[in-house]
Amino acid sequence: MFCLKAMRHGRALLRVSIDNHPQKSDYMLISVGAYVHPQNPVLHQGSSINFSVVGSDDQASGHWHSVNESVIVLHTQSGQAEAVGEGSTQVSFESSNVKLRTTVTVLPGSTLVVDAPKEMLTNVPFPSQGFSFSVKFSDTNDKINTVGSSKGAPYDCRVDPPFVGYAKPWIDLDTGNLFCLFFPYSPEHLVRTIPKLKDMKPYIYVSINASMKEHSHVSGSASALFVGGFSIMQMGKVID
């Protein structure tokens, strides 16, 4: 057991070793004094965060400041901040006793919004056209450019859990609307490929995830209740 004494504000790297042997050492970074929480956050445009000071009782008399208010807008007293533009800037807190700062990074705020269909998802009868999950940007000023594209839809669709079925992107050329089409596997396929399925409940929640091919961080998902059908494998014998 050992004790440490903080001498002044700053950071120190502490090494604990056995017989001063480098290969038998462990390290710990120790901060002394007040600091801004959270440190160096990464936000998406349109999101908000509340900054605070840890290790100081002087927050009530201080004020907050954003170096670039086109990226982060701050309430000077509360520390409530809103990410309004893409980029990086510094957020600082100043009082009579302390002056603290941290760096904030704001990423593009667009996300994909996926909406589930209103009808119940099931595989009996088998939906030959699939179930349509609509896909759009959360920011209505953004659009997915698909006109004249020879590469198809610029987003991918995925099903979770994957054993239930598959999904593929589809663009309605008449309206320009975007969809993920969900195709559940037939009861016969599920019974044949997933032997343990008969031990499961006849319903589960299925998630359809959409993500941009070139910007995978731009994504979204929606969940819906999937009610599995029954497969008549032999006359008079029903397997669920």
ChimeraX attribute file (.defattr): number of C-alpha atoms within 10 A of each C-alpha:
attribute: neighborCount
match mode: 1-to-1
recipient: residues
	/A:1	2
	/A:2	3
	/A:3	4
	/A:4	5
	/A:5	6
	/A:6	11
	/A:7	8
	/A:8	8
	/A:9	10
	/A:10	12
	/A:11	11
	/A:12	12
	/A:13	9
	/A:14	11
	/A:15	12
	/A:16	13
	/A:17	13
	/A:18	10
	/A:19	8
	/A:20	10
	/A:21	9
	/A:22	11
	/A:23	8
	/A:24	10
	/A:25	12
	/A:26	11
	/A:27	10
	/A:28	10
	/A:29	9
	/A:30	12
	/A:31	13
	/A:32	14
	/A:33	15
	/A:34	17
	/A:35	20
	/A:36	20
	/A:37	14
	/A:38	16
	/A:39	12
	/A:40	16
	/A:41	13
	/A:42	14
	/A:43	21
	/A:44	18
	/A:45	20
	/A:46	17
	/A:47	12
	/A:48	16
	/A:49	14
	/A:50	13
	/A:51	22
	/A:52	17
	/A:53	17
	/A:54	14
	/A:55	12
	/A:56	14
	/A:57	10
	/A:58	16
	/A:59	21
	/A:60	10
	/A:61	11
	/A:62	16
	/A:63	18
	/A:64	22
	/A:65	20
	/A:66	21
	/A:67	15
	/A:68	14
	/A:69	16
	/A:70	14
	/A:71	21
	/A:72	27
	/A:73	20
	/A:74	22
	/A:75	15
	/A:76	14
	/A:77	14
	/A:78	15
	/A:79	21
	/A:80	15
	/A:81	20
	/A:82	21
	/A:83	26
	/A:84	19
	/A:85	20
	/A:86	18
	/A:87	17
	/A:88	19
	/A:89	19
	/A:90	17
	/A:91	24
	/A:92	18
	/A:93	23
	/A:94	16
	/A:95	14
	/A:96	9
	/A:97	11
	/A:98	14
	/A:99	14
	/A:100	14
	/A:101	19
	/A:102	17
	/A:103	17
	/A:104	20
	/A:105	19
	/A:106	22
	/A:107	16
	/A:108	16
	/A:109	18
	/A:110	20
	/A:111	19
	/A:112	22
	/A:113	20
	/A:114	24
	/A:115	19
	/A:116	20
	/A:117	14
	/A:118	10
	/A:119	10
	/A:120	12
	/A:121	22
	/A:122	20
	/A:123	22
	/A:124	15
	/A:125	10
	/A:126	14
	/A:127	15
	/A:128	9
	/A:129	9
	/A:130	17
	/A:131	21
	/A:132	20
	/A:133	27
	/A:134	21
	/A:135	28
	/A:136	20
	/A:137	18
	/A:138	15
	/A:139	13
	/A:140	8
	/A:141	7
	/A:142	11
	/A:143	11
	/A:144	16
	/A:145	10
	/A:146	15
	/A:147	10
	/A:148	7
	/A:149	9
	/A:150	7
	/A:151	7
	/A:152	12
	/A:153	19
	/A:154	15
	/A:155	23
	/A:156	17
	/A:157	24
	/A:158	20
	/A:159	22
	/A:160	15
	/A:161	13
	/A:162	13
	/A:163	14
	/A:164	21
	/A:165	18
	/A:166	19
	/A:167	24
	/A:168	18
	/A:169	21
	/A:170	21
	/A:171	17
	/A:172	9
	/A:173	10
	/A:174	6
	/A:175	7
	/A:176	13
	/A:177	13
	/A:178	21
	/A:179	24
	/A:180	28
	/A:181	21
	/A:182	25
	/A:183	22
	/A:184	26
	/A:185	19
	/A:186	21
	/A:187	24
	/A:188	16
	/A:189	14
	/A:190	20
	/A:191	18
	/A:192	11
	/A:193	11
	/A:194	12
	/A:195	9
	/A:196	10
	/A:197	15
	/A:198	12
	/A:199	8
	/A:200	9
	/A:201	10
	/A:202	13
	/A:203	13
	/A:204	14
	/A:205	12
	/A:206	20
	/A:207	20
	/A:208	25
	/A:209	22
	/A:210	30
	/A:211	21
	/A:212	18
	/A:213	14
	/A:214	9
	/A:215	10
	/A:216	11
	/A:217	13
	/A:218	18
	/A:219	21
	/A:220	20
	/A:221	19
	/A:222	17
	/A:223	17
	/A:224	18
	/A:225	15
	/A:226	18
	/A:227	17
	/A:228	21
	/A:229	18
	/A:230	17
	/A:231	18
	/A:232	13
	/A:233	12
	/A:234	8
	/A:235	6
	/A:236	6
	/A:237	8
	/A:238	10
	/A:239	13
	/A:240	17
